Amino acid sequence: MDNPTPRPIVERMAHDADILIVGGGLNGPCLALACAQAGLSSIVIDALAQDTRMGGQFDGRSYALALASVRMLDALGLWDGLSDHAQPILQIKASDGRAGEGAAPFFLHFDSAELEEGPMGHMLEDRHLRRTLLAAMDDHPRITHRPGMSVVAQATDGAARVTLADGSDLTGRILVGADGRRSGTAARAGIKRTGWNYGQTALVAAIAHDRPHHGIAHQFFMPPGPLAILPLTGNRSSIVWSERHDDAKRLMAADDAAFLDHLRPRFGDFLGDITLAGQRHSYPLGLSVANAFVATRLALVGDAAHGVHPIAGQGLNLGLRDVAALAEVLADATRRGEDIAASDVLARYQSWRRFDTAALALATDGVNRLFSNDNPGLRAIRDIGMGVVSAIPALRRGFMRHAAGLTGDLPRLLQGRAL
Ligand SMILES: Cc1cc2nc3c(=O)[nH]c(=O)nc-3n(C[C@H](O)[C@H](O)[C@H](O)COP(=O)(O)OP(=O)(O)OC[C@H]3O[C@@H](n4cnc5c(N)ncnc54)[C@H](O)[C@@H]3O)c2cc1C
């Protein structure tokens, strides 16, 4: 009779949890919830207090969630509690614009009616998503949440170990960095980053308007950067307005009335009169991609692995792809009796995610460079390119399927299936 395969030593050691997740923003909690489906326990540590993250004005962002991301939230049992707050994106219209001139005629128009799967995605405000994730973590017996606590040191030899700011230690089988684009987890592991600053800051706010938006998302390409007007529930839209750093600083310092006076000529009057429906927030924009997504007993997900330009509204969608892929790799390894932190297991995750990430980082970078300027030659090239995409239905549908996250080698959760 064959001897049973001995379980790796680290699996036999007692740990505080299977997975230590640094960062309880959006991707960290999603990973903990996904891995819990596979029977894996997690501790999620976040530097910010729970009350701060639960606050209604905490972040101000709203996310264009691709259809595949919505399917994943559904597979995690979260979508029923979120769907009332979500606005389907029925159409996307893009046009060239200059401040004061209003938008030029649309040169790109995507209509979900052409897609058999339905809306390409949904707009969801950060406050709803974040509260739902925090509540779901608190309710789950396999997840321990440690809010208001920073990780200050780590080690991954033999087991994963983090030291918290209060001097206490936690151990796990694997350490995951979900700690954002300035990931300390990556830095402490010696993982370098590639990236640059775009010289742009995104101004973000919810806007109330007189007329209905009919579920249409608009993108106006202005020389300093794009202005996206994205439909929220009711007669409200979220703006992501990119300006040069100095101009953005002045706009943030201005009072609400002056801010709106600058916004109106760019926004146009197609939605009637506009007012602010929440606080203004600003985000400096840059590209920051980790040179490796894995190291010994360690993996990176979300912005810790890749922070991209929000021009295509894909950053969180990309992070959820990491989460779905890593959770599936770890679940399958568990079923096969492998050490979830073995280097070949982590290599599977990295090879699944690297190409997709590099492609999207380059695409968003290229689109931002092509559109955020007033060069007549580049304007002509982009107008021709967009005209070609608009004129060819198969190409148009291809773009929509891509934006909906339906292309590529999709992990089970992104197909709406359980792990
Ligand atoms: C203006 C703008 C608009 C966007 N719009 C979209 C969109 O429409 N669609 C889309 O898909 N994406 C969008 N994105 C991208 C999206 O916001 C990010 O990809 C996403 O928020 C990243 O989440 P995360 O959980 O990976 O990281 P984060 O949200 O950055 O969370 C990291 C967490 O780690 C914690 N942390 C850091 N260090 C430590 C430590 N040492 N110890 C403990 N905790 C720590 C932090 O407190 C934080 O809570 C947009 C981004 C911007 C800037």
The ligand as a MOL file (V3000), in Angstrom:
LIG
                    3D

  0  0  0     0  0            999 V3000
M  V30 BEGIN CTAB
M  V30 COUNTS 53 58 0 0 0
M  V30 BEGIN ATOM
M  V30 1 C -10.7690 58.8950 -9.3940 0
M  V30 2 C -10.8230 57.4040 -9.4710 0
M  V30 3 C -11.9240 56.7880 -10.0450 0
M  V30 4 C -11.9660 55.3970 -10.1520 0
M  V30 5 N -13.0410 54.8160 -10.7810 0
M  V30 6 C -13.0530 53.4770 -10.9540 0
M  V30 7 C -14.1340 52.8500 -11.6570 0
M  V30 8 O -15.0680 53.4890 -12.1230 0
M  V30 9 N -14.0920 51.4960 -11.8030 0
M  V30 10 C -13.0750 50.7490 -11.3150 0
M  V30 11 O -13.0770 49.5140 -11.5170 0
M  V30 12 N -12.0510 51.3110 -10.6370 0
M  V30 13 C -12.0170 52.6510 -10.4490 0
M  V30 14 N -10.9790 53.2300 -9.7630 0
M  V30 15 C -9.9330 52.3690 -9.1770 0
M  V30 16 C -10.3210 51.8830 -7.7610 0
M  V30 17 O -10.7060 52.9630 -6.9660 0
M  V30 18 C -9.1560 51.1580 -7.1170 0
M  V30 19 O -8.6430 50.1950 -8.0040 0
M  V30 20 C -9.5780 50.4670 -5.8160 0
M  V30 21 O -10.1290 51.3800 -4.9060 0
M  V30 22 C -8.3980 49.7520 -5.1740 0
M  V30 23 O -8.8280 49.0640 -4.0200 0
M  V30 24 P -7.7870 48.2550 -3.1060 0
M  V30 25 O -8.6210 47.5630 -2.0850 0
M  V30 26 O -6.8630 47.4530 -3.9460 0
M  V30 27 O -6.8690 49.3680 -2.4430 0
M  V30 28 P -7.2360 50.5740 -1.4760 0
M  V30 29 O -8.6490 50.9850 -1.6530 0
M  V30 30 O -6.1690 51.5950 -1.6840 0
M  V30 31 O -7.1480 49.9610 -0.0130 0
M  V30 32 C -5.9200 49.7380 0.6160 0
M  V30 33 C -6.1650 49.6370 2.1160 0
M  V30 34 O -4.9480 49.2120 2.7350 0
M  V30 35 C -4.8410 49.8550 3.9870 0
M  V30 36 N -3.4190 49.8510 4.3720 0
M  V30 37 C -2.3800 50.4270 3.7050 0
M  V30 38 N -1.2260 50.1890 4.3670 0
M  V30 39 C -1.5420 49.4680 5.4730 0
M  V30 40 C -0.7840 48.9190 6.5440 0
M  V30 41 N 0.5480 49.0660 6.6360 0
M  V30 42 N -1.4280 48.2330 7.5240 0
M  V30 43 C -2.7710 48.0510 7.4640 0
M  V30 44 N -3.5370 48.5420 6.4460 0
M  V30 45 C -2.9300 49.2440 5.4760 0
M  V30 46 C -5.4210 51.2370 3.7520 0
M  V30 47 O -5.8890 51.8140 4.9540 0
M  V30 48 C -6.5610 50.9430 2.7620 0
M  V30 49 O -7.8110 50.8040 3.4030 0
M  V30 50 C -10.9080 54.6270 -9.6570 0
M  V30 51 C -9.8010 55.2380 -9.0610 0
M  V30 52 C -9.7580 56.6260 -8.9780 0
M  V30 53 C -8.5570 57.2890 -8.3570 0
M  V30 END ATOM
M  V30 BEGIN BOND
M  V30 1 1 1 2
M  V30 2 1 2 3
M  V30 3 2 2 52
M  V30 4 2 3 4
M  V30 5 1 4 5
M  V30 6 1 4 50
M  V30 7 2 5 6
M  V30 8 1 6 7
M  V30 9 1 6 13
M  V30 10 2 7 8
M  V30 11 1 7 9
M  V30 12 1 9 10
M  V30 13 2 10 11
M  V30 14 1 10 12
M  V30 15 2 12 13
M  V30 16 1 13 14
M  V30 17 1 14 15
M  V30 18 1 14 50
M  V30 19 1 15 16
M  V30 20 1 16 17
M  V30 21 1 16 18
M  V30 22 1 18 19
M  V30 23 1 18 20
M  V30 24 1 20 21
M  V30 25 1 20 22
M  V30 26 1 22 23
M  V30 27 1 23 24
M  V30 28 2 24 25
M  V30 29 1 24 26
M  V30 30 1 24 27
M  V30 31 1 27 28
M  V30 32 2 28 29
M  V30 33 1 28 30
M  V30 34 1 28 31
M  V30 35 1 31 32
M  V30 36 1 32 33
M  V30 37 1 33 34
M  V30 38 1 33 48
M  V30 39 1 34 35
M  V30 40 1 35 36
M  V30 41 1 35 46
M  V30 42 1 36 37
M  V30 43 1 36 45
M  V30 44 2 37 38
M  V30 45 1 38 39
M  V30 46 1 39 40
M  V30 47 2 39 45
M  V30 48 1 40 41
M  V30 49 2 40 42
M  V30 50 1 42 43
M  V30 51 2 43 44
M  V30 52 1 44 45
M  V30 53 1 46 47
M  V30 54 1 46 48
M  V30 55 1 48 49
M  V30 56 2 50 51
M  V30 57 1 51 52
M  V30 58 1 52 53
M  V30 END BOND
M  V30 END CTAB
M  END
